[in-house]
């Protein structure tokens, strides 16, 4: 003889299944000893992915392909962006402008002159001549840098163009690192002439 609880349970189960729900037949024990049905779980509780027809699938794949291609082309054609500040930094280190680079080179020239004075006595006229010669070295080097910047670099470059330009920057970096007043410079030649006299 079904109890009243069983009849209610049967009605609930029938009603839920009619509305599209499934009832787990497992009965969980109630603390008071009464067994109640476990919660009903909707059959369509998770959203279903739309089914793609043959042509819809092809269209979606084509769109994804062209979007990926467009992104790749955008990256490729956006290129490498360079300005004078970046180029100057590549040659002179922390100095981001040609005036700053010139000032740094002049400080190095004064330091070089102090070393010469410590080894060889110079009068005021000789010091002035050496400074002018050193300024000539600096001016010549800066013009060389500007020429390389102008001929081998532009605001937007491809990777291949950048690599070609980099080959012209490397000698400038090495020359500045070794010193603008080494053997063969106007400063060195002028100093040699002063010592001979």
C-alpha positions as CSV (number, residue, x, y, z in Angstrom):
1,X,0.0,0.0,0.0
2,X,1.7,3.2,-1.1
3,X,2.1,5.8,1.5
4,X,1.1,9.4,1.1
5,X,4.7,10.5,0.7
6,X,5.2,7.9,-2.1
7,X,2.1,9.2,-3.9
8,X,3.4,12.8,-3.7
9,X,6.8,11.7,-4.9
10,X,5.2,10.0,-7.9
11,X,3.2,13.1,-8.8
12,X,6.2,15.4,-8.5
13,X,8.3,13.0,-10.7
14,X,5.6,12.8,-13.3
15,X,5.2,16.6,-13.4
16,X,8.9,17.3,-13.7
17,X,9.4,14.7,-16.5
18,X,6.5,16.3,-18.4
19,X,8.2,19.7,-18.1
20,X,11.5,18.4,-19.4
21,X,13.3,17.6,-16.1
22,X,14.8,14.3,-15.0
23,X,14.5,12.9,-11.5
24,X,17.4,11.1,-10.0
25,X,15.9,7.9,-8.6
26,X,18.4,7.8,-5.7
27,X,16.6,8.5,-2.5
28,X,18.6,10.4,0.1
29,X,17.8,9.7,3.8
30,X,16.3,12.6,5.7
31,X,17.5,13.2,9.3
32,X,14.1,12.5,10.6
33,X,14.0,9.2,8.9
34,X,11.8,10.4,6.0
35,X,13.2,9.7,2.6
36,X,12.9,12.6,0.1
37,X,13.8,12.7,-3.6
38,X,17.1,14.3,-4.5
39,X,16.8,17.6,-6.3
40,X,15.7,17.5,-9.9
41,X,18.3,18.5,-12.6
42,X,17.0,20.2,-15.8
43,X,17.9,18.3,-18.9
44,X,18.9,21.5,-20.7
45,X,20.7,23.1,-17.8
46,X,23.9,23.5,-20.0
47,X,23.7,25.6,-23.2
48,X,24.2,23.6,-26.3
49,X,26.6,24.7,-29.1
50,X,24.8,25.6,-32.3
51,X,25.2,23.0,-34.9
52,X,26.9,24.3,-38.1
53,X,25.8,23.3,-41.5
54,X,28.4,22.4,-44.1
55,X,28.5,25.8,-45.6
56,X,28.3,27.7,-42.3
57,X,31.4,25.7,-41.1
58,X,33.3,26.7,-44.2
59,X,32.4,30.3,-43.9
60,X,33.4,30.4,-40.2
61,X,36.8,28.7,-41.0
62,X,37.4,31.2,-43.8
63,X,36.7,34.2,-41.5
64,X,39.0,32.8,-38.9
65,X,41.8,32.2,-41.5
66,X,41.5,35.7,-42.9
67,X,41.5,37.3,-39.5
68,X,44.7,35.5,-38.5
69,X,46.3,36.4,-41.9
70,X,45.3,40.1,-41.5
71,X,46.8,40.2,-38.0
72,X,50.1,38.7,-39.3
73,X,50.2,41.1,-42.2
74,X,49.5,44.1,-39.9
75,X,52.4,43.1,-37.7
76,X,54.6,42.6,-40.8
77,X,53.8,45.9,-42.5
78,X,53.7,48.0,-39.3
79,X,57.5,47.5,-39.4
80,X,60.2,48.7,-37.0
81,X,59.8,52.3,-35.9
82,X,63.0,54.3,-35.3
83,X,63.6,57.9,-34.5
84,X,66.8,60.0,-34.1
85,X,66.7,59.6,-30.3
86,X,66.8,55.8,-30.5
87,X,69.6,55.9,-33.1
88,X,71.7,58.3,-31.0
89,X,71.3,56.0,-28.0
90,X,72.5,53.0,-30.1
91,X,75.7,54.8,-30.9
92,X,76.4,56.9,-27.8
93,X,74.8,54.8,-25.1
94,X,72.6,56.7,-22.6
95,X,72.7,60.0,-24.6
96,X,69.4,60.4,-26.4
97,X,70.1,63.4,-28.6
98,X,73.0,64.7,-30.7
99,X,73.5,67.8,-28.5
100,X,73.8,65.6,-25.4
101,X,76.2,63.3,-27.3
102,X,78.3,66.3,-28.3
103,X,78.5,67.5,-24.7
104,X,79.6,64.0,-23.6
105,X,82.2,63.9,-26.3
106,X,83.5,67.3,-25.2
107,X,83.8,66.1,-21.7
108,X,85.9,63.2,-22.9
109,X,88.0,65.6,-25.0
110,X,88.8,67.7,-21.9
111,X,89.7,64.5,-20.0
112,X,92.1,63.5,-22.8
113,X,93.7,66.9,-22.8
114,X,94.3,66.7,-19.0
115,X,96.1,63.4,-19.5
116,X,98.3,64.9,-22.2
117,X,99.1,67.9,-19.9
118,X,100.1,65.5,-17.2
119,X,102.6,63.8,-19.6
120,X,103.8,66.8,-21.6
121,X,103.8,70.5,-20.7
122,X,101.6,72.6,-22.9
123,X,101.2,76.4,-23.0
124,X,97.8,78.1,-23.4
125,X,98.2,78.4,-27.2
126,X,99.0,74.7,-27.6
127,X,96.1,73.7,-25.4
128,X,93.8,75.9,-27.5
129,X,95.1,74.3,-30.7
130,X,94.6,70.8,-29.3
131,X,91.0,71.6,-28.2
132,X,90.2,72.9,-31.7
133,X,91.6,69.7,-33.2
134,X,89.6,67.6,-30.8
135,X,86.5,69.6,-31.7
136,X,87.2,68.8,-35.3
137,X,87.2,65.1,-34.5
138,X,83.9,65.4,-32.7
139,X,82.3,67.4,-35.5
140,X,83.5,65.0,-38.1
141,X,82.2,62.0,-36.2
142,X,78.7,63.6,-35.6
143,X,78.4,64.4,-39.3
144,X,79.3,60.8,-40.1
145,X,76.5,59.7,-37.7
146,X,74.0,62.0,-39.3
147,X,74.9,60.7,-42.7
148,X,74.4,57.1,-41.7
149,X,71.1,58.0,-40.0
150,X,69.9,59.8,-43.1
151,X,71.0,57.2,-45.7
152,X,70.3,53.9,-43.9
153,X,67.4,54.6,-41.6
154,X,63.8,55.8,-41.9
155,X,60.9,56.2,-39.5
156,X,59.4,52.8,-40.4
157,X,61.6,50.0,-41.6
158,X,61.3,46.3,-42.4
159,X,63.4,43.9,-40.5
160,X,65.7,43.4,-43.5
161,X,66.2,47.2,-43.8
162,X,66.9,47.4,-40.1
163,X,69.6,44.7,-40.2
164,X,71.3,46.5,-43.1
165,X,71.3,49.7,-41.2
166,X,72.6,48.0,-38.1
167,X,75.7,47.0,-40.0
168,X,76.5,50.7,-40.6
169,X,75.8,51.5,-37.0
170,X,78.3,49.0,-35.5
171,X,81.5,50.8,-36.7
172,X,80.2,54.0,-35.3
173,X,79.6,52.4,-31.9
174,X,83.0,50.9,-31.9
175,X,84.7,54.1,-32.9
176,X,83.0,56.1,-30.1
177,X,83.8,53.3,-27.6
178,X,87.5,53.3,-28.5
179,X,87.7,57.1,-28.4
180,X,87.4,59.8,-31.0
181,X,91.0,61.1,-30.5
182,X,93.0,57.9,-31.0
183,X,95.8,57.5,-33.5
184,X,95.0,59.0,-36.9
185,X,92.6,61.6,-35.4
186,X,93.1,65.4,-35.8
187,X,93.9,65.6,-32.1
188,X,96.6,62.9,-32.3
189,X,98.2,64.4,-35.4
190,X,98.2,67.9,-33.9
191,X,99.7,66.6,-30.6
192,X,102.4,64.8,-32.6
193,X,103.2,68.1,-34.4
194,X,103.4,70.0,-31.1
195,X,105.7,67.4,-29.5
196,X,108.1,67.5,-32.5
197,X,108.4,71.3,-32.3
